Every structure is written in C-alpha cells, then in structure tokens.
Amino acid sequence: MDRTERYLQNLKSGDPATRADATKALWAFWHRQAGAEMERELDDATKLMNPHQLNDALISLKSLVEKCPEFPEAHNKLATVLFLMCHYEASVAECEEVLRRVPHHFGALNGMGMCLFELKRFEQAIRSFQKALEIQPYAQINHMFIARCRAGLN
C-alpha cells in the first residue's frame, strides 16, 4: 500500500486525530504535486483569495493552470475562486478537471456539490456529496449539504 492509499484509508478511521493527519497529508501532497516552483505560485495565488483580491487570484490561477495544466490543485483553487465569485458552472468544470486527474479528491467533490447546490441541481449535488462521503465518511459538511439538498427537492 502506498502512502496515498494509506492516507485515504486513514480518512475512514474512527480516531479524529488520525483522520486530521491524513487530511493534512493529502492536502500537502496535492499542493506539492507539480514541484516547488508551482507550489510557490499556488501559495501566492491562494493568499489573494479574499473578497478584495478575487480578481487578482483569478488571474493568477488562470495563468498557473495555463502554465501547468496537469496540476490538479491549481484547477481546484481556480474552482474555489470561481465559486466565491458565483461562477458556479465554470467552477463545476474545474472540479471535473481535478477529478479527472485525482478521482479521490474529496475537496473537489465537496466543492462541486456546493456549486450544484447553488445551481439548484440537488440530485447531482447529492451524488457529489455522497461520493465525497465514500472517501471522507466523517465529514459532517457533506451530511449537512445532503440534508439541505433533500429539503430543496421537496
């Protein structure tokens, strides 16, 4: 079993500390996946992800994705910025790009679910949150959004 598989297995642990360590390790791995230079650029762009600098973050992340299209975490952060800017369809497309490369990316699954929720595509959102729960069964945010989606269907 490689490290990623072990971390994914640990996300299902009954021990909260084990789950937290695994979550942190996976995020760190995803951030470093494209090398030190791309990680620095990703970190710089991430620092711009506040309400006053979202346009700058968007420009930086689009540039990073163009420079390194195979870097899943750059797509994931771009999806986050697009979500924060209420560009939900574009965010879903970026989440799909992440998941094409990293099918177990629970952050992209959750983010896609949140976009689909905002688009009132509740059944699709539920499926996305359920997939995230298969990977990260203790993530309460996914349970909460599934309940909100079910309420939206009624």
C-alpha positions as CSV (number, residue, x, y, z in Angstrom):
1,M,0.0,0.0,0.0
2,D,1.5,3.4,-1.0
3,R,1.2,6.5,1.2
4,T,-1.8,8.0,-0.7
5,E,-3.7,4.7,-0.2
6,R,-2.8,4.7,3.5
7,Y,-3.9,8.3,3.9
8,L,-7.2,7.5,2.1
9,Q,-7.8,4.6,4.4
10,N,-7.0,6.7,7.4
11,L,-9.7,9.2,6.4
12,K,-12.1,6.4,7.5
13,S,-10.6,5.9,10.9
14,G,-12.7,6.2,14.0
15,D,-9.9,8.3,15.5
16,P,-10.3,12.0,14.8
17,A,-6.5,12.7,15.1
18,T,-5.7,10.0,12.5
19,R,-8.3,11.5,10.1
20,A,-7.0,15.0,10.6
21,D,-3.4,13.9,10.0
22,A,-4.5,12.1,6.8
23,T,-6.4,15.1,5.6
24,K,-3.5,17.4,6.2
25,A,-1.1,15.0,4.5
26,L,-3.3,14.7,1.4
27,W,-3.7,18.4,1.0
28,A,0.1,18.8,1.4
29,F,0.7,16.2,-1.2
30,W,-1.7,17.8,-3.7
31,H,-0.1,21.2,-3.2
32,R,3.4,19.8,-3.9
33,Q,2.4,17.6,-6.8
34,A,3.8,19.9,-9.5
35,G,7.0,20.8,-7.9
36,A,8.4,23.6,-5.7
37,E,8.0,26.4,-8.2
38,M,4.4,25.6,-9.0
39,E,3.6,25.2,-5.3
40,R,5.0,28.7,-4.6
41,E,2.9,30.2,-7.3
42,L,-0.2,28.3,-6.0
43,D,0.6,29.6,-2.5
44,D,0.9,33.2,-3.8
45,A,-2.4,32.9,-5.6
46,T,-4.1,31.4,-2.6
47,K,-3.1,34.4,-0.5
48,L,-5.1,36.5,-2.9
49,M,-8.3,34.5,-2.2
50,N,-10.1,37.2,-0.1
51,P,-13.1,39.3,-1.1
52,H,-10.9,42.3,-2.0
53,Q,-8.5,40.4,-4.3
54,L,-10.6,37.7,-6.0
55,N,-9.9,39.1,-9.5
56,D,-6.2,39.0,-8.8
57,A,-6.5,35.5,-7.6
58,L,-8.5,34.5,-10.7
59,I,-5.9,36.0,-13.0
60,S,-3.0,34.3,-11.1
61,L,-4.7,30.9,-11.0
62,K,-5.8,31.0,-14.7
63,S,-2.1,31.8,-15.5
64,L,-0.9,28.9,-13.4
65,V,-3.4,26.5,-15.0
66,E,-2.2,27.6,-18.4
67,K,1.4,27.1,-17.4
68,C,0.8,23.8,-15.7
69,P,-2.5,22.3,-16.9
70,E,-1.7,18.9,-15.3
71,F,-1.6,20.4,-11.8
72,P,-4.9,19.3,-10.2
73,E,-4.6,21.6,-7.2
74,A,-4.3,24.7,-9.4
75,H,-7.6,23.7,-11.0
76,N,-9.1,23.1,-7.6
77,K,-8.1,26.5,-6.3
78,L,-9.4,28.1,-9.5
79,A,-12.7,26.2,-8.9
80,T,-12.7,27.7,-5.4
81,V,-12.2,31.3,-6.7
82,L,-14.9,30.8,-9.3
83,F,-17.3,29.6,-6.6
84,L,-16.5,32.6,-4.5
85,M,-17.3,34.8,-7.5
86,C,-20.6,32.9,-8.0
87,H,-19.4,31.5,-11.4
88,Y,-20.8,28.1,-10.4
89,E,-20.9,26.4,-13.9
90,A,-17.2,27.3,-14.5
91,S,-16.3,26.1,-11.0
92,V,-18.0,22.7,-11.7
93,A,-15.9,22.4,-14.9
94,E,-12.7,23.0,-12.9
95,C,-13.8,20.5,-10.3
96,E,-14.4,17.9,-13.0
97,E,-10.9,18.6,-14.3
98,V,-9.5,17.9,-10.8
99,L,-11.5,14.7,-10.5
100,R,-10.4,13.5,-13.9
101,R,-6.8,13.6,-12.6
102,V,-7.5,12.8,-8.9
103,P,-10.8,10.8,-8.5
104,H,-10.4,10.7,-4.7
105,H,-10.1,14.5,-4.3
106,F,-12.7,15.0,-1.6
107,G,-12.3,18.8,-1.8
108,A,-13.3,18.9,-5.4
109,L,-16.2,16.6,-4.8
110,N,-17.4,18.8,-2.0
111,G,-16.8,21.9,-4.0
112,M,-18.7,20.5,-7.0
113,G,-21.6,19.6,-4.7
114,M,-21.7,23.1,-3.3
115,C,-21.8,24.6,-6.8
116,L,-24.5,22.2,-7.8
117,F,-26.5,23.1,-4.7
118,E,-26.2,26.8,-5.6
119,L,-27.4,25.9,-9.1
120,K,-30.4,24.0,-7.5
121,R,-29.3,20.8,-9.2
122,F,-30.0,19.0,-6.0
123,E,-29.9,15.4,-7.2
124,Q,-26.5,15.9,-8.8
125,A,-25.3,17.7,-5.7
126,I,-26.4,14.8,-3.5
127,R,-24.4,12.4,-5.7
128,S,-21.3,14.6,-5.4
129,F,-21.6,14.8,-1.6
130,Q,-22.2,11.1,-1.4
131,K,-19.0,10.4,-3.4
132,A,-17.1,12.7,-1.0
133,L,-18.5,10.7,1.9
134,E,-17.3,7.5,0.4
135,I,-13.8,8.9,0.8
136,Q,-14.3,11.0,3.9
137,P,-17.2,9.5,5.8
138,Y,-16.9,11.7,8.9
139,A,-17.0,15.0,7.0
140,Q,-20.2,16.5,8.6
141,I,-20.4,19.3,6.0
142,N,-21.3,16.7,3.3
143,H,-24.1,15.2,5.5
144,M,-25.4,18.7,6.2
145,F,-25.5,19.6,2.5
146,I,-27.2,16.3,1.6
147,A,-29.9,17.2,4.1
148,R,-30.2,20.7,2.6
149,C,-30.4,19.2,-1.0
150,R,-33.1,16.8,0.1
151,A,-35.1,19.8,1.6
152,G,-34.6,21.6,-1.7
153,L,-36.1,18.7,-3.6
154,N,-39.3,19.0,-1.6
